[in-house]
């Protein structure tokens, strides 16, 4: 490790003054290499604090571009950045914050065929993703390469953080051996998220990375931190290593990366959906517009939440949220003989609603592919997208 320059001593003086960190700890930070997966709500505060701390090499993985809906919480971006690749904008901001830092960008979707090659050059990985296939992929790659995986997740007003590190502690599969059924857990795009709360979780993840790099304190290995921002409450749960875990257990059966979309049921779900919602049982927004213009006799059902309906709605639709449908489906008895056209935000919840209504004896059901977002894109651009 090289000596710190005068400029570096000045920049990192608040770290150096901490006896637990000192010059030695700051040198470790400057020599560290951390891969951040996701440059979104969590990735922004994570990478900002890593760069500010002087982590020498930061890798950013994200294939997405900046959207206006990101700006409520993704603090690396500005209005002028909408439409630009996230990793490019992020790298520029991080370098402006700290010229000491090398930022490597990967504008790709992380997959089984590229993650091992990307991760091999880094000391640890920080998971800022929002989907189950990538979480399992990130976990398995970290276990196979014997590297720490600093996990965080957010939804609405809640957040979770832990450090998965084997063999010292459990991995993600020890906590969640099986993924939930596709569509069972709403995404932040569907359920919303408190923007400021994302900063809290991301900052905690960055703190855990700094602790691991410098060797100070007790990392959250085997500790699951749950944050409820509405009640301002933190809870700590103990996590235990599962001896039967298929990848980090006593007799692991997973020794290489797998097809994570298939494992998480996405390909299976697609097949199952087609069995229930066949081509003739699905229309696009333009076809819905034709049905409305021709004044065809059908019933339009919106299964989103009331707050979503307030943001945007299709005139003439009746709102019964999917969460309330099991207790309110009898309200549809009066239109049971009609064709019922169901829509939600993007088409996922409406499919689930159709599957449920079929079990209750409803036959004439049609799903609107693309939901109200598709309606805004294809029919009426004045309908807000959210």
Sine and cosine of phi, psi and omega as CSV:
sin_phi,cos_phi,sin_psi,cos_psi,sin_omega,cos_omega
0.00,0.00,0.77,-0.64,0.00,-1.00
-0.98,0.22,0.30,-0.95,0.04,-1.00
-0.96,0.29,0.41,-0.91,0.04,-1.00
-0.98,0.21,0.62,-0.78,0.08,-1.00
-0.98,0.20,0.19,-0.98,0.04,-1.00
-0.88,0.48,-0.64,0.77,0.03,-1.00
-0.90,0.44,-0.62,0.78,0.01,-1.00
-0.94,0.35,-0.62,0.78,0.06,-1.00
-0.87,0.49,-0.67,0.75,0.02,-1.00
-0.92,0.40,-0.69,0.73,-0.04,-1.00
-0.91,0.42,-0.67,0.74,-0.14,-0.99
-0.97,-0.24,0.34,0.94,-0.11,-0.99
-0.86,0.52,-0.56,0.83,-0.01,-1.00
-0.94,0.35,-0.45,0.89,0.14,-0.99
-0.96,0.27,-0.73,0.68,-0.10,-1.00
-0.89,0.46,-0.52,0.85,0.03,-1.00
-0.93,0.36,-0.31,0.95,0.05,-1.00
-0.98,0.20,0.88,-0.48,-0.02,-1.00
-0.84,0.55,-0.53,0.85,-0.02,-1.00
-0.94,0.35,-0.40,0.92,-0.03,-1.00
-0.98,-0.22,-0.93,0.38,0.04,-1.00
0.88,0.48,-0.20,-0.98,0.00,-1.00
-0.91,0.41,-0.64,0.77,-0.03,-1.00
-0.88,0.47,-0.71,0.71,0.01,-1.00
-0.91,0.42,-0.62,0.78,0.01,-1.00
-0.93,0.38,-0.58,0.81,0.08,-1.00
-0.90,0.44,-0.62,0.78,0.04,-1.00
-0.89,0.46,-0.63,0.78,0.04,-1.00
-0.90,0.44,-0.69,0.72,-0.02,-1.00
-0.92,0.40,-0.44,0.90,0.01,-1.00
-1.00,-0.02,-0.12,0.99,-0.10,-0.99
-0.98,0.20,0.43,-0.90,0.05,-1.00
-0.76,-0.65,0.87,-0.49,-0.08,-1.00
-0.81,-0.58,0.75,-0.66,0.05,-1.00
-0.98,-0.18,0.85,-0.53,0.02,-1.00
-0.96,-0.27,0.88,-0.48,0.00,-1.00
-0.99,-0.11,0.93,-0.37,-0.05,-1.00
0.98,-0.22,0.83,-0.56,0.04,-1.00
-0.93,-0.37,0.61,0.79,-0.04,-1.00
-0.97,-0.23,-0.70,-0.72,-0.10,-0.99
-0.84,0.54,-0.71,0.70,0.02,-1.00
-0.99,0.11,-0.65,0.76,-0.05,-1.00
-0.87,0.50,-0.54,0.84,-0.01,-1.00
-0.90,0.44,-0.84,0.54,0.03,-1.00
-0.91,0.41,-0.57,0.82,0.04,-1.00
-0.84,0.54,-0.81,0.59,-0.08,-1.00
-0.93,0.36,-0.56,0.83,0.05,-1.00
-0.88,0.48,-0.72,0.69,-0.04,-1.00
-0.97,0.26,-0.50,0.86,0.09,-1.00
-0.92,0.40,-0.69,0.72,0.02,-1.00
-0.90,0.43,-0.70,0.72,0.01,-1.00
-0.89,0.46,-0.56,0.83,-0.02,-1.00
-0.97,0.26,-0.25,0.97,0.02,-1.00
1.00,-0.04,0.39,0.92,0.10,-0.99
-0.90,0.44,0.87,-0.50,-0.25,-0.97
-0.89,0.46,-0.65,0.76,-0.01,-1.00
-0.75,-0.66,0.84,-0.54,0.02,-1.00
-0.87,-0.49,0.84,-0.54,0.10,-1.00
-0.99,-0.14,0.71,-0.70,0.00,-1.00
-0.87,-0.50,0.84,-0.55,0.03,-1.00
-0.91,-0.41,0.87,-0.49,0.08,-1.00
-0.16,-0.99,0.76,-0.65,-0.02,-1.00
-0.99,-0.12,-0.04,1.00,-0.17,-0.98
-1.00,0.06,0.24,-0.97,0.13,-0.99
-0.94,-0.35,0.31,-0.95,-0.03,-1.00
-0.95,0.32,0.75,-0.66,0.05,-1.00
-0.89,-0.46,0.45,-0.89,-0.01,-1.00
-0.85,0.52,-0.54,0.84,-0.01,-1.00
-0.94,0.34,-0.26,0.97,0.04,-1.00
-0.96,0.28,-0.44,0.90,-0.23,-0.97
-0.93,0.36,-0.26,0.97,0.02,-1.00
-0.94,0.35,-0.30,0.95,-0.08,-1.00
-0.57,-0.82,-0.33,0.94,-0.09,-1.00
-1.00,-0.07,1.00,-0.02,-0.30,-0.95
-0.98,0.22,-0.01,1.00,0.09,-1.00
-0.99,0.17,-0.28,0.96,-0.18,-0.98
-0.93,-0.36,0.41,-0.91,0.05,-1.00
-0.84,-0.55,0.10,-0.99,0.00,-1.00
-0.85,0.53,-0.59,0.81,-0.01,-1.00
-0.92,0.38,-0.27,0.96,-0.06,-1.00
-1.00,0.03,-0.11,0.99,-0.05,-1.00
-0.84,0.55,0.77,-0.64,-0.02,-1.00
1.00,-0.07,-0.22,0.98,-0.02,-1.00
-1.00,0.01,0.45,-0.89,0.06,-1.00
-0.87,0.50,0.74,-0.67,-0.05,-1.00
-0.87,0.50,-0.71,0.71,-0.08,-1.00
-0.91,0.42,-0.55,0.84,0.02,-1.00
-0.93,0.36,-0.71,0.70,0.02,-1.00
-0.91,0.42,-0.69,0.72,-0.03,-1.00
-0.88,0.48,-0.70,0.71,-0.02,-1.00
-0.87,0.50,-0.66,0.75,0.00,-1.00
-0.89,0.45,-0.68,0.74,-0.01,-1.00
-0.92,0.40,-0.67,0.74,-0.05,-1.00
-0.93,0.38,-0.62,0.78,0.05,-1.00
-0.92,0.39,-0.57,0.82,0.05,-1.00
-0.92,0.39,-0.56,0.83,0.03,-1.00
-0.94,0.34,-0.68,0.73,-0.08,-1.00
-0.53,-0.85,0.98,-0.21,0.00,-1.00
-0.90,0.44,-0.29,0.96,0.04,-1.00
-0.91,0.42,-0.42,0.91,-0.18,-0.98
-1.00,0.05,0.69,-0.72,0.17,-0.99
-0.99,-0.12,0.82,-0.57,0.00,-1.00
-0.93,-0.38,0.88,-0.47,0.05,-1.00
-0.97,-0.24,0.76,-0.65,-0.09,-1.00
-0.93,-0.37,0.59,-0.81,0.04,-1.00
-0.74,-0.67,0.99,-0.10,-0.01,-1.00
-1.00,0.05,0.93,0.37,-0.05,-1.00
-0.64,-0.77,0.33,-0.94,0.20,-0.98
-0.99,0.12,0.81,-0.58,-0.03,-1.00
-0.93,0.36,0.81,-0.58,-0.06,-1.00
-0.69,-0.72,0.15,-0.99,0.00,-1.00
-0.87,0.50,-0.49,0.87,-0.08,-1.00
-1.00,0.02,0.00,1.00,0.02,-1.00
-0.75,-0.66,-0.32,0.95,-0.13,-0.99
-0.92,0.38,-0.61,0.79,-0.05,-1.00
-0.91,0.42,-0.62,0.79,0.00,-1.00
-0.94,0.34,-0.59,0.80,0.02,-1.00
-0.95,0.32,-0.72,0.69,-0.12,-0.99
-0.93,0.36,-0.46,0.89,-0.12,-0.99
-0.85,0.52,-0.41,0.91,-0.04,-1.00
-1.00,0.00,0.04,1.00,-0.09,-1.00
-0.89,-0.46,0.42,-0.91,-0.03,-1.00
-0.98,0.18,-0.50,0.86,-0.06,-1.00
-0.35,-0.94,0.17,-0.99,0.00,-1.00
-0.79,-0.62,0.63,-0.78,0.08,-1.00
-0.90,-0.44,0.85,-0.53,-0.09,-1.00
-1.00,-0.04,0.95,-0.32,0.08,-1.00
-0.90,-0.43,0.50,0.86,-0.09,-1.00
-1.00,0.05,0.13,-0.99,-0.04,-1.00
-0.74,-0.67,0.39,0.92,0.02,-1.00
-0.63,-0.78,0.50,-0.87,-0.13,-0.99
-0.94,0.34,-0.65,0.76,0.03,-1.00
-0.83,0.55,-0.67,0.74,-0.02,-1.00
-0.95,0.31,-0.55,0.84,0.04,-1.00
-0.90,0.44,-0.71,0.70,0.03,-1.00
-0.92,0.38,-0.62,0.78,0.05,-1.00
-0.88,0.48,-0.75,0.67,0.00,-1.00
-0.87,0.49,-0.69,0.73,0.01,-1.00
-0.87,0.49,-0.77,0.63,-0.09,-1.00
-0.90,0.43,-0.64,0.77,0.03,-1.00
-0.89,0.45,-0.66,0.75,0.00,-1.00
-0.91,0.42,-0.66,0.75,0.02,-1.00
-0.90,0.43,-0.72,0.69,-0.04,-1.00
-0.90,0.44,-0.51,0.86,0.03,-1.00
-0.99,-0.12,0.08,1.00,0.05,-1.00
0.84,0.55,0.75,0.66,0.01,-1.00
-0.82,-0.57,0.48,-0.88,0.00,-1.00
-0.93,0.36,0.57,-0.82,0.04,-1.00
-0.82,-0.57,0.95,-0.30,-0.04,-1.00
-1.00,0.00,0.95,-0.32,-0.17,-0.99
-0.99,-0.16,0.66,-0.75,0.12,-0.99
-0.57,-0.82,0.52,-0.85,0.08,-1.00
-0.54,-0.84,0.41,-0.91,-0.04,-1.00
-0.65,-0.76,0.50,-0.87,0.12,-0.99
-0.29,-0.96,0.83,-0.56,0.02,-1.00
0.84,0.55,-0.96,-0.27,-0.04,-1.00
-0.93,-0.36,0.16,0.99,-0.12,-0.99
-0.87,-0.50,0.44,-0.90,0.05,-1.00
-0.56,-0.83,0.34,-0.94,-0.01,-1.00
-0.66,-0.75,0.58,-0.82,0.04,-1.00
-0.59,-0.81,0.63,-0.78,0.20,-0.98
-0.36,-0.93,0.17,-0.98,0.09,-1.00
-0.89,-0.45,0.90,-0.45,0.09,-1.00
-1.00,-0.04,0.86,-0.51,-0.01,-1.00
-0.50,-0.87,0.90,-0.43,0.01,-1.00
-0.95,-0.30,0.52,-0.85,0.14,0.99
-1.00,0.02,0.03,1.00,-0.06,-1.00
-0.88,0.47,-0.55,0.83,-0.08,-1.00
-0.55,-0.84,-0.19,-0.98,-0.05,-1.00
-0.97,0.22,0.18,-0.98,0.13,-0.99
-0.90,-0.44,0.02,-1.00,-0.05,-1.00
-0.87,0.50,-0.58,0.81,0.00,-1.00
-0.94,0.34,-0.43,0.90,0.09,-1.00
-0.91,0.42,-0.57,0.82,0.00,-1.00
-0.99,0.13,-0.71,0.71,-0.02,-1.00
-0.80,-0.60,1.00,0.08,-0.02,-1.00
-0.87,0.49,-0.57,0.82,-0.02,-1.00
-0.79,-0.61,0.62,-0.79,0.07,-1.00
-0.96,0.29,0.43,-0.90,0.08,-1.00
-0.93,0.36,0.34,-0.94,0.06,-1.00
-0.84,0.54,0.57,-0.82,0.01,-1.00
-0.82,0.58,0.74,-0.68,0.01,-1.00
1.00,0.10,-0.13,0.99,-0.04,-1.00
-0.94,0.35,-0.63,0.77,-0.01,-1.00
-0.97,-0.24,0.89,-0.45,-0.01,-1.00
-0.90,0.43,0.53,-0.85,0.08,-1.00
-0.99,0.11,0.19,-0.98,0.07,-1.00
-0.89,0.46,-0.50,0.87,0.03,-1.00
-0.90,0.43,-0.47,0.88,0.01,-1.00
-1.00,-0.06,-0.65,0.76,-0.11,-0.99
-0.99,-0.12,-0.28,0.96,-0.02,-1.00
1.00,0.06,0.21,-0.98,0.03,-1.00
-0.38,-0.93,0.65,-0.76,0.09,-1.00
-0.96,0.29,0.89,-0.45,-0.13,-0.99
-0.85,0.53,-0.72,0.69,-0.07,-1.00
-0.92,0.40,-0.52,0.85,0.00,-1.00
-0.89,0.45,-0.51,0.86,0.02,-1.00
-0.87,0.49,-0.62,0.79,0.03,-1.00
-0.88,0.47,-0.60,0.80,0.02,-1.00
-0.88,0.47,-0.76,0.64,-0.04,-1.00
-0.92,0.40,-0.69,0.73,0.02,-1.00
-0.89,0.47,-0.63,0.78,0.02,-1.00
-0.91,0.41,-0.60,0.80,0.04,-1.00
-0.91,0.41,-0.68,0.74,0.04,-1.00
-0.87,0.49,-0.68,0.73,0.03,-1.00
-0.89,0.45,-0.64,0.77,0.03,-1.00
-0.87,0.48,-0.68,0.73,0.02,-1.00
-0.89,0.45,-0.61,0.79,0.04,-1.00
-0.90,0.44,-0.70,0.72,0.00,-1.00
-0.89,0.46,-0.64,0.77,0.04,-1.00
-0.89,0.45,-0.67,0.74,0.01,-1.00
-0.91,0.41,-0.65,0.76,-0.03,-1.00
-0.91,0.40,-0.71,0.70,-0.08,-1.00
-1.00,0.07,-0.28,0.96,0.00,-1.00
0.98,0.20,0.37,0.93,-0.02,-1.00
-0.98,-0.20,0.39,-0.92,0.10,-0.99
0.91,0.40,-0.24,-0.97,0.01,-1.00
-0.89,-0.46,0.96,-0.29,0.04,-1.00
-0.88,0.48,0.36,-0.93,-0.05,-1.00
-0.99,0.16,0.75,0.66,0.08,-1.00
-0.99,0.15,0.85,-0.53,-0.06,-1.00
0.98,0.21,0.20,0.98,0.01,-1.00
-0.79,-0.61,0.80,-0.60,-0.02,-1.00
-0.94,-0.33,0.93,-0.36,-0.07,-1.00
-0.99,-0.10,0.83,-0.55,0.01,-1.00
-0.91,-0.42,0.80,-0.60,-0.05,-1.00
-0.89,-0.45,0.84,-0.54,0.10,-1.00
-0.95,-0.32,0.96,-0.27,-0.11,-0.99
-0.96,0.29,-0.46,0.89,0.00,-1.00
-0.92,0.38,-0.64,0.77,-0.01,-1.00
-1.00,-0.09,-0.02,1.00,-0.09,-1.00
0.75,0.66,0.86,0.51,-0.09,-1.00
-0.73,-0.68,0.76,-0.65,0.14,-0.99
-0.94,-0.33,0.69,-0.72,0.09,-1.00
-0.80,-0.59,0.63,-0.78,0.05,-1.00
-0.91,-0.40,0.83,-0.56,0.06,-1.00
-0.92,-0.40,0.56,-0.83,0.05,-1.00
-0.99,0.12,0.71,-0.71,0.09,-1.00
-0.93,-0.36,0.68,-0.73,-0.02,-1.00
-0.90,-0.44,0.58,-0.81,0.06,-1.00
-0.92,0.39,0.73,-0.69,-0.01,-1.00
-1.00,-0.05,0.92,-0.40,0.00,-1.00
-0.86,0.51,-0.41,0.91,-0.02,-1.00
-1.00,-0.07,0.12,0.99,-0.01,-1.00
-0.84,0.54,0.73,-0.68,-0.09,-1.00
-0.94,0.33,-0.20,0.98,-0.01,-1.00
-0.86,-0.51,-0.50,0.87,-0.01,-1.00
-0.86,-0.50,0.13,0.99,-0.03,-1.00
-0.98,0.19,-0.16,-0.99,-0.05,-1.00
-0.90,0.44,-0.66,0.75,0.01,-1.00
-0.80,-0.60,0.98,0.22,-0.08,-1.00
-0.90,0.44,0.65,-0.76,0.05,-1.00
-0.97,-0.25,-0.33,0.94,0.05,-1.00
-1.00,-0.09,0.93,-0.36,-0.04,-1.00
-0.88,-0.48,0.01,1.00,0.10,-0.99
-0.46,-0.89,0.24,-0.97,-0.06,-1.00
-0.94,0.35,0.47,-0.88,-0.07,-1.00
-0.87,-0.49,-0.10,-1.00,0.10,-0.99
-1.00,0.10,0.98,-0.22,-0.15,-0.99
-0.98,0.20,-0.47,0.88,0.09,-1.00
-0.92,0.40,-0.66,0.76,0.04,-1.00
-0.93,0.38,-0.66,0.75,0.02,-1.00
-0.86,0.51,-0.62,0.79,0.00,-1.00
-1.00,0.09,0.11,0.99,0.15,-0.99
0.99,0.12,0.15,0.99,-0.09,-1.00
-0.94,0.35,-0.67,0.74,0.02,-1.00
-0.95,0.31,-0.62,0.79,0.05,-1.00
-0.90,0.43,-0.68,0.74,-0.01,-1.00
-0.87,0.49,-0.63,0.77,0.00,-1.00
-0.87,0.49,-0.66,0.75,0.01,-1.00
-0.92,0.39,-0.71,0.71,-0.01,-1.00
-0.89,0.47,-0.64,0.77,-0.01,-1.00
-0.89,0.46,-0.65,0.76,-0.01,-1.00
-0.92,0.38,-0.44,0.90,0.05,-1.00
-0.94,0.33,-0.56,0.83,-0.04,-1.00
-1.00,-0.03,-0.67,0.74,-0.01,-1.00
-0.92,-0.39,1.00,-0.03,-0.04,-1.00
-0.97,0.23,0.08,-1.00,-0.08,-1.00
-0.84,0.54,-0.65,0.76,-0.03,-1.00
-0.96,0.29,-0.24,0.97,0.02,-1.00
-0.99,-0.12,0.23,0.97,0.01,-1.00
-0.67,-0.74,0.69,-0.72,0.03,-1.00
-0.77,-0.64,0.34,-0.94,0.08,-1.00
-0.99,-0.11,0.19,-0.98,-0.04,-1.00
-0.83,0.55,-0.57,0.82,0.02,-1.00
-0.90,0.43,-0.62,0.79,0.05,-1.00
-0.92,0.39,-0.59,0.81,0.08,-1.00
-0.89,0.46,-0.65,0.76,0.01,-1.00
-0.88,0.47,-0.65,0.76,0.03,-1.00
-0.88,0.47,-0.69,0.72,0.01,-1.00
-0.87,0.50,-0.63,0.77,-0.01,-1.00
-0.95,0.33,-0.68,0.73,-0.01,-1.00
-0.90,0.43,-0.57,0.82,0.00,-1.00
-0.99,0.11,0.02,1.00,0.01,-1.00
0.81,0.59,0.66,0.75,0.07,-1.00
-0.91,0.41,0.44,-0.90,-0.08,-1.00
-1.00,0.05,0.99,-0.12,0.05,-1.00
-0.52,-0.85,0.23,-0.97,-0.01,-1.00
-0.90,-0.43,0.82,-0.58,-0.03,-1.00
-0.99,-0.15,0.88,-0.47,-0.07,-1.00
-0.92,-0.38,0.81,-0.59,0.05,-1.00
-0.97,-0.26,0.86,-0.51,-0.07,-1.00
-0.95,-0.32,0.36,0.93,0.08,-1.00
-0.98,0.17,-0.02,-1.00,0.02,-1.00
-1.00,0.07,0.40,-0.92,-0.04,-1.00
-0.82,0.57,-0.62,0.78,-0.01,-1.00
-0.92,0.39,-0.52,0.86,0.08,-1.00
-0.94,0.34,-0.63,0.78,0.02,-1.00
-0.88,0.48,-0.59,0.81,0.02,-1.00
-0.91,0.41,-0.54,0.84,0.00,-1.00
-0.94,0.33,-0.73,0.68,-0.08,-1.00
-0.39,-0.92,0.64,-0.77,0.05,-1.00
-0.45,-0.89,0.33,-0.94,0.05,-1.00
-0.99,-0.16,0.83,-0.56,-0.07,-1.00
-0.82,0.57,0.76,-0.66,0.03,-1.00
0.99,-0.13,-0.15,0.99,-0.01,-1.00
-0.98,0.20,0.57,-0.82,0.10,-1.00
-0.98,-0.20,0.76,-0.66,-0.07,-1.00
-1.00,-0.07,0.87,-0.49,0.22,-0.97
-0.68,-0.73,0.98,-0.19,-0.06,-1.00
-0.83,0.55,0.57,-0.82,0.02,-1.00
-0.81,0.58,-0.61,0.79,-0.01,-1.00
-0.90,0.43,-0.39,0.92,-0.01,-1.00
-0.98,-0.19,-0.15,0.99,-0.13,-0.99
-0.85,0.52,-0.65,0.76,0.01,-1.00
-0.86,0.51,-0.45,0.89,0.00,-1.00
-0.99,-0.15,-0.16,0.99,-0.10,-0.99
-0.82,-0.57,0.07,1.00,-0.09,-1.00
-0.89,0.46,-0.37,0.93,0.03,-1.00
-0.90,0.44,-0.36,0.93,0.06,-1.00
-0.90,0.44,-0.30,0.95,0.00,-1.00
-1.00,-0.03,-0.03,1.00,-0.01,-1.00
-0.84,0.54,-0.58,0.82,-0.04,-1.00
-0.92,0.38,-0.31,0.95,0.01,-1.00
-0.89,-0.45,0.33,0.94,-0.09,-1.00
-0.87,0.49,-0.51,0.86,0.01,-1.00
-0.99,0.16,-0.23,0.97,-0.01,-1.00
-1.00,0.03,0.24,-0.97,0.19,-0.98
-0.97,0.26,0.78,-0.63,0.02,-1.00
-0.95,-0.32,0.90,-0.44,0.02,-1.00
-0.99,-0.14,0.82,-0.57,-0.14,-0.99
-0.91,-0.41,0.72,-0.70,0.08,-1.00
-0.67,-0.74,0.38,-0.92,0.10,-1.00
-0.68,-0.73,-0.58,-0.81,0.00,-1.00
-0.98,0.22,-0.74,0.67,-0.10,-1.00
-0.77,-0.64,-0.18,0.98,0.01,-1.00
0.90,-0.44,-0.11,0.99,-0.03,-1.00
-0.99,0.16,-0.80,0.60,-0.01,-1.00
-0.91,0.40,-0.54,0.84,0.02,-1.00
-0.91,0.42,-0.57,0.82,0.08,-1.00
-0.90,0.44,-0.68,0.73,0.02,-1.00
-0.89,0.45,-0.62,0.78,0.03,-1.00
-0.89,0.46,-0.67,0.74,0.01,-1.00
-0.90,0.44,-0.69,0.72,0.03,-1.00
-0.85,0.52,-0.67,0.74,0.02,-1.00
-0.91,0.41,-0.73,0.69,-0.04,-1.00
-0.89,0.45,-0.54,0.84,0.07,-1.00
-0.88,0.48,-0.60,0.80,0.02,-1.00
-0.94,0.35,-0.28,0.96,0.00,-1.00
-0.98,-0.18,0.19,0.98,0.11,-0.99
1.00,-0.08,0.12,0.99,0.04,-1.00
-1.00,0.09,0.73,-0.69,-0.10,-0.99
-0.93,-0.37,-0.66,0.75,-0.13,-0.99
-1.00,0.01,0.99,0.17,-0.11,-0.99
-0.84,-0.54,0.70,-0.71,-0.02,-1.00
-0.74,-0.67,0.74,-0.67,0.02,-1.00
-0.99,-0.11,0.62,-0.78,0.07,-1.00
-1.00,-0.08,0.97,-0.24,0.01,-1.00
-0.91,0.42,0.76,-0.65,0.01,-1.00
1.00,-0.02,-0.26,0.97,0.08,-1.00
0.83,0.56,-0.46,-0.89,-0.06,-1.00
-0.95,0.30,-0.38,0.92,0.10,-0.99
-0.91,0.41,-0.66,0.75,0.07,-1.00
-0.91,0.41,-0.59,0.81,0.06,-1.00
-0.87,0.50,-0.69,0.73,0.02,-1.00
-0.91,0.42,-0.63,0.77,-0.02,-1.00
-0.95,0.30,-0.65,0.76,-0.19,-0.98
-0.98,-0.21,-0.42,0.91,-0.15,-0.99
-0.88,-0.48,-0.83,0.56,-0.15,-0.99
-0.68,-0.73,0.99,-0.13,-0.05,-1.00
-0.94,0.35,-0.20,0.98,0.04,-1.00
-0.97,0.24,-0.25,0.97,0.07,-1.00
-0.96,0.28,0.87,-0.50,-0.08,-1.00
-0.88,0.47,0.60,-0.80,0.14,-0.99
-0.99,-0.16,0.64,-0.77,-0.07,-1.00
-0.66,-0.75,0.00,0.00,0.00,0.00
